[in-house]
């Protein structure tokens, strides 16, 4: 008897789901290979030595040992790199989940919240749709020093993270996501909106000195207050319309 899923619609995506999928892909395709391969080499080498000591009078085990040592060192190096990358990805995933939990609490106010919207070669970590506007939110989770200064300053020159200029990549990313989401809302719902770009840094003290910039750079808990200071520019009907189209886009786009 053929069976089918009882779910009529695919579930919406969770905070950090893209990072979680990347982590799993690394574990499945990379970590296992670099671990299993040297193990097989070691087994083959041991077997070769046993055969040589008892029967064969050539130095094949020596060659096999050299190959095993070289490839094992290479695989060990790759494993350390993968471990470092997984650590960074897990930090990013946990940051997105923490921010997602903060934003989900806004549903009680009637806000529509979506997570991990996949775009054209990138993803928008979070989206808020409410009467105050549409907000695209990028989460940046950085580890902090155990002691000393933990401060992010947004200046006219750019983002300064603990005294180091971070370049313009984060800012450019936020504006690119804003433009993409504006196009999606227009195409899907037929409504022209100006999306507010936001970058949040969980756990950091953020000093936004660039008041002239249209980009918000905040600590996540400060975001609701910023939103509430804005006038209501979208009707409840359009909030519902935009949200329904975004929800349908998510459910029909991803496998």
Backbone as CSV, one residue per row, in Angstrom:
resi,resn,N_x,N_y,N_z,CA_x,CA_y,CA_z,C_x,C_y,C_z
1,UNK,0.844,-1.192,0.000,0.000,0.000,0.000,0.886,1.253,0.000
2,UNK,0.611,2.144,-0.930,1.367,3.388,-0.976,0.952,4.304,0.166
3,UNK,1.929,5.001,0.675,1.656,5.928,1.779,2.160,7.315,1.421
4,UNK,1.630,8.318,2.100,2.073,9.690,1.875,2.124,10.415,3.210
5,UNK,2.812,11.528,3.210,2.956,12.314,4.439,1.603,12.900,4.841
6,UNK,1.323,12.982,6.132,0.069,13.593,6.584,0.105,15.114,6.523
7,UNK,1.298,15.695,6.251,1.443,17.145,6.232,1.060,17.688,4.860
8,UNK,0.130,18.609,4.836,-0.287,19.208,3.573,0.750,20.200,3.066
9,UNK,1.388,20.915,3.982,2.373,21.919,3.605,3.718,21.615,4.260
10,UNK,4.798,21.985,3.583,6.119,21.834,4.164,6.277,22.799,5.336
11,UNK,7.025,22.412,6.351,7.221,23.320,7.489,8.094,24.496,7.103
12,UNK,7.889,25.625,7.784,8.753,26.778,7.581,10.135,26.469,8.134
13,UNK,11.118,27.235,7.707,12.495,26.979,8.108,12.768,27.534,9.498
14,UNK,13.725,26.918,10.173,14.073,27.281,11.538,15.270,28.219,11.548
15,UNK,15.486,28.944,12.660,16.675,29.791,12.753,17.948,28.953,12.631
16,UNK,18.859,29.405,11.788,20.129,28.713,11.641,20.065,27.429,10.844
17,UNK,18.971,27.189,10.123,18.825,25.913,9.418,19.856,25.760,8.300
18,UNK,20.182,26.840,7.599,21.191,26.751,6.540,22.546,26.349,7.094
19,UNK,22.898,26.927,8.251,24.178,26.588,8.871,24.154,25.147,9.361
20,UNK,23.044,24.712,9.924,22.925,23.336,10.390,23.087,22.358,9.228
21,UNK,22.514,22.696,8.072,22.650,21.842,6.895,24.096,21.810,6.406
22,UNK,24.788,22.953,6.495,26.197,23.004,6.091,27.061,22.174,7.035
23,UNK,26.757,22.254,8.329,27.484,21.453,9.322,27.318,19.968,9.028
24,UNK,26.091,19.544,8.761,25.827,18.132,8.496,26.510,17.673,7.217
25,UNK,26.549,18.560,6.222,27.215,18.210,4.958,28.711,18.007,5.167
26,UNK,29.316,18.873,6.000,30.743,18.740,6.297,31.015,17.433,7.031
27,UNK,30.151,17.108,7.990,30.325,15.871,8.745,30.167,14.654,7.842
28,UNK,29.159,14.687,6.979,28.882,13.531,6.120,29.945,13.339,5.042
29,UNK,30.338,14.448,4.390,31.216,14.343,3.225,32.694,14.506,3.553
30,UNK,33.014,15.287,4.572,34.410,15.578,4.846,34.982,14.862,6.038
31,UNK,34.348,15.035,7.175,34.898,14.505,8.423,35.032,12.991,8.377
32,UNK,34.010,12.322,7.908,34.042,10.861,7.868,35.140,10.355,6.931
33,UNK,35.280,11.012,5.764,36.288,10.564,4.800,37.706,10.702,5.338
34,UNK,37.995,11.835,5.955,39.348,12.066,6.459,39.651,11.233,7.702
35,UNK,38.647,10.683,8.305,38.860,9.813,9.460,38.981,8.349,9.031
36,UNK,38.101,7.926,8.137,38.073,6.526,7.721,39.265,6.183,6.825
37,UNK,39.656,7.107,5.936,40.718,6.825,4.988,42.038,6.456,5.662
38,UNK,42.556,7.239,6.621,43.800,6.830,7.285,43.658,5.547,8.087
39,UNK,42.453,5.287,8.597,42.240,4.042,9.319,42.402,2.849,8.376
40,UNK,41.856,2.959,7.166,42.004,1.883,6.191,43.463,1.706,5.780
41,UNK,44.181,2.799,5.649,45.595,2.735,5.310,46.397,2.013,6.396
42,UNK,46.067,2.335,7.630,46.774,1.698,8.753,46.530,0.189,8.768
43,UNK,45.283,-0.183,8.531,44.960,-1.609,8.502,45.711,-2.298,7.369
44,UNK,45.739,-1.651,6.187,46.447,-2.227,5.042,47.942,-2.348,5.311
45,UNK,48.499,-1.337,5.962,49.934,-1.366,6.276,50.275,-2.487,7.247
46,UNK,49.491,-2.615,8.280,49.733,-3.684,9.259,49.654,-5.044,8.581
47,UNK,48.652,-5.197,7.735,48.489,-6.475,7.022,49.702,-6.738,6.108
48,UNK,50.162,-5.673,5.429,51.311,-5.812,4.543,52.564,-6.229,5.304
49,UNK,52.761,-5.650,6.484,53.920,-6.024,7.302,53.831,-7.486,7.756
50,UNK,52.659,-7.895,8.142,52.493,-9.270,8.593,52.803,-10.261,7.471
51,UNK,52.316,-9.935,6.281,52.581,-10.806,5.142,54.069,-10.841,4.834
52,UNK,54.691,-9.676,4.858,56.122,-9.585,4.517,56.997,-10.333,5.530
53,UNK,56.690,-10.233,6.775,57.505,-10.885,7.812,57.420,-12.402,7.731
54,UNK,56.280,-12.900,7.264,56.099,-14.344,7.269,56.406,-15.008,5.915
55,UNK,56.163,-14.292,4.826,56.209,-14.962,3.520,57.074,-14.207,2.505
56,UNK,56.720,-12.963,2.224,57.312,-12.235,1.108,58.651,-11.621,1.513
57,UNK,59.609,-11.600,0.563,60.932,-11.084,0.852,61.236,-9.800,0.085
58,UNK,60.230,-8.919,-0.030,60.425,-7.612,-0.657,60.030,-6.535,0.347
59,UNK,60.400,-5.311,0.019,60.177,-4.238,0.982,58.882,-3.472,0.731
60,UNK,57.863,-4.144,0.226,56.569,-3.495,-0.014,55.981,-2.853,1.243
61,UNK,56.101,-3.478,2.429,55.550,-2.853,3.632,56.184,-1.501,3.936
62,UNK,57.468,-1.311,3.604,58.125,-0.034,3.875,57.493,1.072,3.037
63,UNK,57.284,0.793,1.766,56.636,1.761,0.889,55.224,2.077,1.384
64,UNK,54.505,1.030,1.784,53.147,1.230,2.270,53.139,2.047,3.545
65,UNK,54.136,1.846,4.393,54.227,2.613,5.633,54.452,4.092,5.346
66,UNK,55.336,4.378,4.387,55.598,5.772,4.016,54.328,6.434,3.496
67,UNK,53.621,5.724,2.614,52.376,6.271,2.065,51.363,6.524,3.176
68,UNK,51.264,5.578,4.112,50.316,5.714,5.214,50.641,6.921,6.077
69,UNK,51.915,7.102,6.414,52.322,8.216,7.279,52.023,9.555,6.604
70,UNK,52.401,9.664,5.322,52.190,10.923,4.609,50.705,11.265,4.502
71,UNK,49.913,10.281,4.065,48.477,10.537,3.902,47.778,10.750,5.247
72,UNK,48.252,10.079,6.288,47.654,10.265,7.607,47.914,11.674,8.133
73,UNK,49.126,12.179,7.903,49.438,13.549,8.313,48.556,14.544,7.563
74,UNK,48.391,14.301,6.264,47.529,15.178,5.460,46.086,15.158,5.978
75,UNK,45.580,13.961,6.233,44.202,13.829,6.719,44.046,14.462,8.095
76,UNK,45.066,14.335,8.940,45.012,14.938,10.265,44.942,16.452,10.163
77,UNK,45.737,17.005,9.235,45.699,18.449,9.001,44.307,18.892,8.553
78,UNK,43.706,18.133,7.637,42.364,18.470,7.158,41.326,18.349,8.268
79,UNK,41.503,17.364,9.136,40.572,17.199,10.258,40.609,18.396,11.197
80,UNK,41.802,18.923,11.445,41.919,20.107,12.303,41.246,21.314,11.657
81,UNK,41.388,21.451,10.326,40.728,22.549,9.631,39.211,22.404,9.690
82,UNK,38.736,21.183,9.510,37.294,20.940,9.577,36.773,21.226,10.982
83,UNK,37.532,20.820,11.993,37.121,21.073,13.377,36.981,22.558,13.634
84,UNK,37.933,23.348,13.125,37.884,24.796,13.299,36.675,25.395,12.592
85,UNK,36.406,24.902,11.366,35.259,25.415,10.625,33.945,25.035,11.298
86,UNK,33.857,23.805,11.798,32.639,23.382,12.495,32.393,24.216,13.739
87,UNK,33.452,24.559,14.442,33.315,25.383,15.645,32.725,26.747,15.295
88,UNK,33.227,27.357,14.206,32.711,28.659,13.781,31.263,28.549,13.315
89,UNK,30.948,27.474,12.573,29.580,27.291,12.092,28.602,27.070,13.241
90,UNK,29.006,26.287,14.210,28.125,26.039,15.357,27.884,27.309,16.163
91,UNK,28.919,28.146,16.257,28.747,29.429,16.937,27.735,30.283,16.186
92,UNK,27.855,30.323,14.851,26.902,31.076,14.055,25.494,30.524,14.141
93,UNK,25.388,29.201,14.115,24.073,28.558,14.232,23.417,28.886,15.569
94,UNK,24.172,28.777,16.650,23.618,29.049,17.977,23.222,30.516,18.112
95,UNK,24.005,31.404,17.475,23.649,32.816,17.505,22.337,33.078,16.798
96,UNK,22.148,32.462,15.635,20.896,32.638,14.897,19.720,32.064,15.673
97,UNK,19.935,30.948,16.351,18.851,30.363,17.140,18.473,31.267,18.312
98,UNK,19.483,31.840,18.966,19.219,32.728,20.100,18.460,33.970,19.648
99,UNK,18.890,34.554,18.537,18.190,35.720,18.003,16.787,35.332,17.553
100,UNK,16.665,34.169,16.935,15.355,33.698,16.505,14.373,33.571,17.658
101,UNK,14.843,33.081,18.790,13.991,32.963,19.964,13.548,34.330,20.467
102,UNK,14.455,35.306,20.412,14.104,36.672,20.817,13.035,37.253,19.898
103,UNK,13.210,37.022,18.597,12.256,37.578,17.634,10.915,36.856,17.672
104,UNK,10.929,35.563,17.933,9.678,34.809,17.988,8.740,35.334,19.067
105,UNK,9.315,35.930,20.110,8.483,36.497,21.179,7.650,37.664,20.671
106,UNK,8.052,38.255,19.544,7.312,39.396,18.990,6.029,38.964,18.300
107,UNK,5.851,37.669,18.105,4.606,37.199,17.482,3.392,37.570,18.339
108,UNK,3.619,37.688,19.650,2.519,38.047,20.549,1.988,39.448,20.247
109,UNK,2.804,40.278,19.603,2.379,41.626,19.236,1.762,41.674,17.840
110,UNK,1.650,40.521,17.226,1.083,40.475,15.892,2.111,40.553,14.782
111,UNK,3.379,40.566,15.145,4.431,40.593,14.133,4.524,39.225,13.457
112,UNK,4.814,39.233,12.177,5.072,37.993,11.450,6.586,37.806,11.351
113,UNK,7.073,36.649,11.775,8.513,36.389,11.840,8.847,35.152,11.018
114,UNK,9.835,35.280,10.148,10.311,34.161,9.335,11.823,34.031,9.506
115,UNK,12.299,32.807,9.333,13.719,32.536,9.526,14.318,31.858,8.297
116,UNK,15.586,32.185,8.041,16.410,31.473,7.057,15.748,31.443,5.675
117,UNK,15.491,32.612,5.146,14.920,32.710,3.806,16.055,32.662,2.785
118,UNK,16.066,31.627,1.945,17.149,31.432,0.998,16.969,32.351,-0.205
119,UNK,18.029,33.102,-0.510,17.998,34.001,-1.651,18.855,33.479,-2.785
120,UNK,19.412,34.402,-3.558,20.217,34.045,-4.724,21.681,33.910,-4.306
121,UNK,22.040,32.743,-3.784,23.399,32.505,-3.330,23.664,32.986,-1.924
122,UNK,22.638,33.323,-1.190,22.780,33.752,0.200,21.480,33.452,0.925
123,UNK,21.451,33.750,2.216,20.205,33.596,2.960,19.998,34.794,3.870
124,UNK,18.746,35.154,4.065,18.378,36.197,5.018,18.053,35.485,6.326
125,UNK,18.795,35.791,7.375,18.651,35.048,8.623,17.245,35.155,9.207
126,UNK,16.707,36.378,9.243,15.383,36.589,9.841,14.651,37.708,9.090
127,UNK,13.334,37.600,9.075,12.493,38.647,8.491,11.352,38.953,9.453
128,UNK,11.106,40.215,9.671,9.940,40.652,10.455,9.034,41.466,9.543
129,UNK,7.751,41.156,9.584,6.757,41.907,8.823,5.695,42.374,9.813
130,UNK,5.495,43.659,9.886,4.504,44.206,10.810,4.018,45.548,10.265
131,UNK,3.137,46.195,10.996,2.592,47.475,10.541,3.665,48.558,10.481
132,UNK,4.761,48.374,11.227,5.848,49.363,11.232,6.784,49.205,10.029
133,UNK,6.632,48.115,9.276,7.479,47.921,8.115,7.941,46.484,7.940
134,UNK,8.850,46.297,6.996,9.458,44.995,6.734,10.943,45.123,7.059
135,UNK,11.476,44.125,7.782,12.841,44.203,8.289,13.612,42.936,7.891
136,UNK,14.767,43.133,7.277,15.662,42.008,6.992,16.791,42.051,8.021
137,UNK,17.014,40.930,8.680,17.921,40.908,9.835,19.036,39.900,9.609
138,UNK,20.251,40.376,9.674,21.441,39.546,9.542,22.086,39.392,10.917
139,UNK,22.323,38.144,11.324,22.948,37.868,12.616,24.435,37.578,12.430
140,UNK,25.260,38.267,13.196,26.696,38.036,13.198,27.122,37.649,14.619
141,UNK,27.580,36.420,14.765,27.943,35.904,16.081,29.449,35.722,16.148
142,UNK,30.087,36.543,16.951,31.533,36.478,17.109,31.875,36.101,18.549
143,UNK,32.904,35.286,18.694,33.369,34.961,20.048,33.994,36.201,20.682
144,UNK,33.922,36.277,22.001,34.412,37.439,22.737,35.628,37.060,23.575
145,UNK,36.529,38.011,23.810,37.630,37.731,24.733,37.102,37.540,26.143
146,UNK,37.734,36.657,26.896,37.275,36.394,28.259,37.409,37.625,29.147
147,UNK,38.419,38.452,28.861,38.627,39.661,29.653,38.818,40.844,28.708
148,UNK,38.597,42.031,29.241,38.852,43.224,28.459,37.641,43.707,27.688
149,UNK,37.913,44.546,26.722,36.868,45.225,25.975,36.095,44.285,25.062
150,UNK,34.776,44.451,25.037,33.895,43.705,24.127,32.907,44.706,23.548
151,UNK,33.324,45.403,22.521,32.562,46.557,22.037,32.582,46.612,20.514
152,UNK,31.413,46.850,19.947,31.279,47.043,18.511,30.767,48.456,18.267
153,UNK,31.483,49.206,17.439,31.113,50.584,17.147,30.832,50.714,15.651
154,UNK,29.676,51.266,15.325,29.327,51.526,13.932,29.574,52.997,13.641
155,UNK,30.649,53.274,12.902,31.034,54.640,12.559,30.748,54.905,11.084
156,UNK,30.978,56.145,10.675,30.840,56.479,9.260,31.869,55.711,8.431
157,UNK,33.025,55.436,9.065,34.072,54.704,8.363,33.759,53.217,8.222
158,UNK,32.815,52.723,9.010,32.452,51.308,8.964,32.330,50.704,10.349
159,UNK,32.325,49.383,10.397,32.176,48.658,11.655,33.533,48.449,12.311
160,UNK,33.606,48.771,13.587,34.822,48.556,14.357,34.526,47.534,15.449
161,UNK,35.184,46.385,15.393,34.948,45.301,16.342,36.156,45.188,17.262
162,UNK,35.953,45.621,18.488,37.042,45.612,19.477,38.307,46.290,18.962
163,UNK,38.106,47.431,18.323,39.237,48.221,17.867,39.720,47.899,16.465
164,UNK,39.176,46.865,15.837,39.610,46.468,14.493,38.498,46.758,13.484
165,UNK,38.853,47.413,12.394,37.880,47.708,11.348,37.539,46.424,10.597
166,UNK,36.242,46.165,10.454,35.778,44.902,9.871,35.605,44.972,8.359
167,UNK,35.881,46.117,7.754,35.663,46.232,6.319,34.192,46.480,6.017
168,UNK,33.853,46.475,4.736,32.484,46.810,4.339,31.661,45.611,3.894
169,UNK,32.190,44.393,4.078,31.486,43.205,3.607,30.151,43.024,4.324
170,UNK,30.136,43.206,5.640,28.897,43.015,6.412,27.849,44.036,5.991
171,UNK,28.280,45.281,5.830,27.350,46.352,5.449,26.803,46.096,4.049
172,UNK,27.691,45.733,3.120,27.250,45.449,1.754,26.273,44.281,1.722
173,UNK,26.512,43.272,2.540,25.629,42.115,2.607,24.238,42.525,3.075
174,UNK,24.183,43.365,4.099,22.890,43.806,4.640,22.081,44.572,3.592
175,UNK,22.747,45.437,2.837,22.039,46.208,1.810,21.631,45.330,0.626
176,UNK,22.443,44.346,0.305,22.085,43.425,-0.775,20.838,42.630,-0.401
177,UNK,20.751,42.183,0.845,19.576,41.451,1.307,18.344,42.343,1.310
178,UNK,18.517,43.600,1.693,17.412,44.560,1.668,16.842,44.688,0.257
179,UNK,17.730,44.889,-0.725,17.287,45.072,-2.108,16.604,43.817,-2.636
180,UNK,17.170,42.659,-2.315,16.578,41.402,-2.789,15.185,41.196,-2.202
181,UNK,15.027,41.468,-0.911,13.732,41.260,-0.270,12.690,42.244,-0.799
182,UNK,13.103,43.466,-1.076,12.173,44.427,-1.664,11.651,43.922,-3.016
183,UNK,12.549,43.356,-3.822,12.119,42.820,-5.124,11.172,41.639,-4.936
184,UNK,11.471,40.787,-3.968,10.613,39.619,-3.742,9.216,40.026,-3.303
185,UNK,9.122,40.986,-2.410,7.809,41.447,-1.942,7.025,42.053,-3.100
186,UNK,7.705,42.801,-3.955,7.028,43.423,-5.095,6.547,42.363,-6.082
187,UNK,7.395,41.374,-6.359,7.033,40.328,-7.325,5.939,39.418,-6.766
188,UNK,6.091,39.017,-5.511,5.171,38.041,-4.930,3.829,38.653,-4.536
189,UNK,3.885,39.820,-3.872,2.662,40.404,-3.319,2.186,41.623,-4.099
190,UNK,3.006,42.142,-5.005,2.613,43.323,-5.762,2.616,44.586,-4.934
191,UNK,3.378,44.589,-3.853,3.420,45.738,-2.949,4.848,46.276,-2.897
192,UNK,4.993,47.569,-3.095,6.307,48.196,-3.034,6.579,48.679,-1.614
193,UNK,7.609,48.139,-1.000,7.971,48.525,0.367,9.451,48.852,0.427
194,UNK,9.812,49.664,1.397,11.223,49.941,1.672,11.630,49.112,2.872
195,UNK,12.444,48.099,2.630,12.850,47.185,3.689,13.939,47.837,4.549
196,UNK,13.802,47.692,5.848,14.801,48.215,6.781,15.876,47.154,7.035
197,UNK,17.124,47.399,6.621,18.189,46.419,6.887,18.686,46.536,8.325
198,UNK,18.947,45.372,8.934,19.400,45.330,10.329,20.524,44.303,10.456
199,UNK,21.561,44.647,11.199,22.604,43.690,11.566,22.655,43.630,13.087
200,UNK,22.550,42.434,13.641,22.576,42.285,15.098,23.786,41.449,15.511
201,UNK,24.348,41.805,16.651,25.508,41.115,17.215,25.141,40.604,18.600
202,UNK,24.705,39.345,18.719,24.290,38.825,20.022,25.441,38.814,21.024
203,UNK,25.143,39.310,22.233,26.093,39.245,23.341,27.125,40.351,23.375
204,UNK,27.108,41.266,22.419,28.090,42.350,22.359,27.432,43.679,22.726
205,UNK,28.236,44.582,23.258,27.772,45.956,23.439,27.964,46.679,22.115
206,UNK,26.890,47.244,21.605,26.927,47.877,20.289,26.669,49.371,20.437
207,UNK,27.582,50.166,19.897,27.480,51.620,19.927,27.287,52.107,18.494
208,UNK,26.077,52.511,18.182,25.757,52.970,16.828,25.976,54.482,16.757
209,UNK,27.118,54.884,16.260,27.464,56.302,16.152,27.126,56.874,14.780
210,UNK,26.804,56.024,13.840,26.493,56.481,12.485,24.989,56.695,12.348
211,UNK,24.504,57.773,12.919,23.068,58.028,12.959,22.489,58.337,11.584
212,UNK,23.329,58.766,10.654,22.849,59.118,9.322,22.621,57.892,8.433
213,UNK,23.188,56.776,8.834,23.049,55.567,8.030,21.648,54.991,8.138
214,UNK,21.177,54.408,7.036,19.872,53.740,7.050,19.961,52.335,7.634
215,UNK,21.183,51.856,7.839,21.391,50.521,8.401,21.363,50.577,9.920
216,UNK,20.589,49.680,10.523,20.591,49.549,11.978,21.621,48.499,12.375
217,UNK,22.486,48.861,13.309,23.448,47.920,13.872,23.174,47.875,15.371
218,UNK,22.714,46.715,15.861,22.151,46.642,17.210,22.538,45.366,17.932
219,UNK,22.297,45.373,19.232,22.223,44.156,20.025,20.793,43.648,19.878
220,UNK,20.562,42.355,19.732,19.219,41.849,19.385,18.091,42.341,20.282
221,UNK,18.333,42.455,21.569,17.264,42.848,22.496,16.816,44.287,22.295
222,UNK,17.638,45.095,21.615,17.272,46.489,21.370,16.364,46.650,20.158
223,UNK,16.285,45.614,19.317,15.533,45.715,18.065,14.049,46.028,18.265
224,UNK,13.327,45.355,19.184,11.901,45.674,19.351,11.636,47.148,19.651
225,UNK,12.481,47.771,20.466,12.285,49.186,20.798,12.493,50.066,19.573
226,UNK,13.471,49.710,18.748,13.696,50.477,17.533,12.499,50.385,16.601
227,UNK,11.938,49.181,16.490,10.785,48.990,15.605,9.592,49.804,16.087
228,UNK,9.370,49.801,17.381,8.190,50.470,17.937,8.252,51.985,17.813
229,UNK,9.451,52.545,17.608,9.561,53.997,17.439,9.120,54.449,16.053
230,UNK,9.003,53.510,15.120,8.629,53.858,13.750,7.115,54.002,13.624
231,UNK,6.656,54.856,12.723,5.205,54.961,12.492,4.677,53.723,11.783
232,UNK,3.401,53.511,11.878,2.775,52.389,11.195,2.529,52.781,9.739
233,UNK,3.144,52.039,8.831,3.085,52.401,7.405,2.459,51.312,6.537
234,UNK,2.200,50.140,7.142,1.608,49.034,6.390,0.310,48.622,7.074
235,UNK,-0.736,48.462,6.298,-2.018,48.051,6.866,-1.959,46.596,7.322
236,UNK,-2.845,46.243,8.229,-2.904,44.867,8.707,-3.189,43.906,7.552
237,UNK,-4.013,44.361,6.617,-4.335,43.519,5.467,-3.085,43.233,4.635
238,UNK,-2.255,44.260,4.415,-1.033,44.068,3.627,0.023,43.283,4.395
239,UNK,0.043,43.439,5.713,0.939,42.605,6.530,0.592,41.144,6.323
240,UNK,-0.693,40.848,6.367,-1.150,39.472,6.168,-0.862,38.999,4.741
241,UNK,-1.066,39.876,3.756,-0.851,39.513,2.356,0.629,39.216,2.084
242,UNK,1.507,40.104,2.541,2.948,39.903,2.334,3.411,38.634,3.037
243,UNK,2.935,38.437,4.268,3.336,37.263,5.047,2.897,35.970,4.382
244,UNK,1.688,35.966,3.859,1.184,34.759,3.198,2.026,34.412,1.966
245,UNK,2.424,35.427,1.215,3.235,35.180,0.018,4.639,34.718,0.392
246,UNK,5.219,35.295,1.434,6.548,34.862,1.884,6.477,33.425,2.387
247,UNK,5.430,33.121,3.128,5.247,31.759,3.643,5.107,30.769,2.496
248,UNK,4.331,31.132,1.492,4.143,30.239,0.335,5.436,30.075,-0.440
249,UNK,6.203,31.153,-0.542,7.499,31.091,-1.229,8.424,30.107,-0.534
250,UNK,8.469,30.161,0.790,9.331,29.267,1.557,8.879,27.823,1.388
251,UNK,7.606,27.575,1.497,7.088,26.209,1.442,7.238,25.571,0.062
252,UNK,7.191,26.386,-0.975,7.231,25.829,-2.334,8.625,25.868,-2.962
253,UNK,9.530,26.613,-2.360,10.865,26.760,-2.947,11.827,25.708,-2.477
254,UNK,11.751,25.317,-1.192,12.744,24.427,-0.631,12.242,22.985,-0.591
255,UNK,13.175,22.084,-0.835,12.844,20.654,-0.757,12.763,20.237,0.701
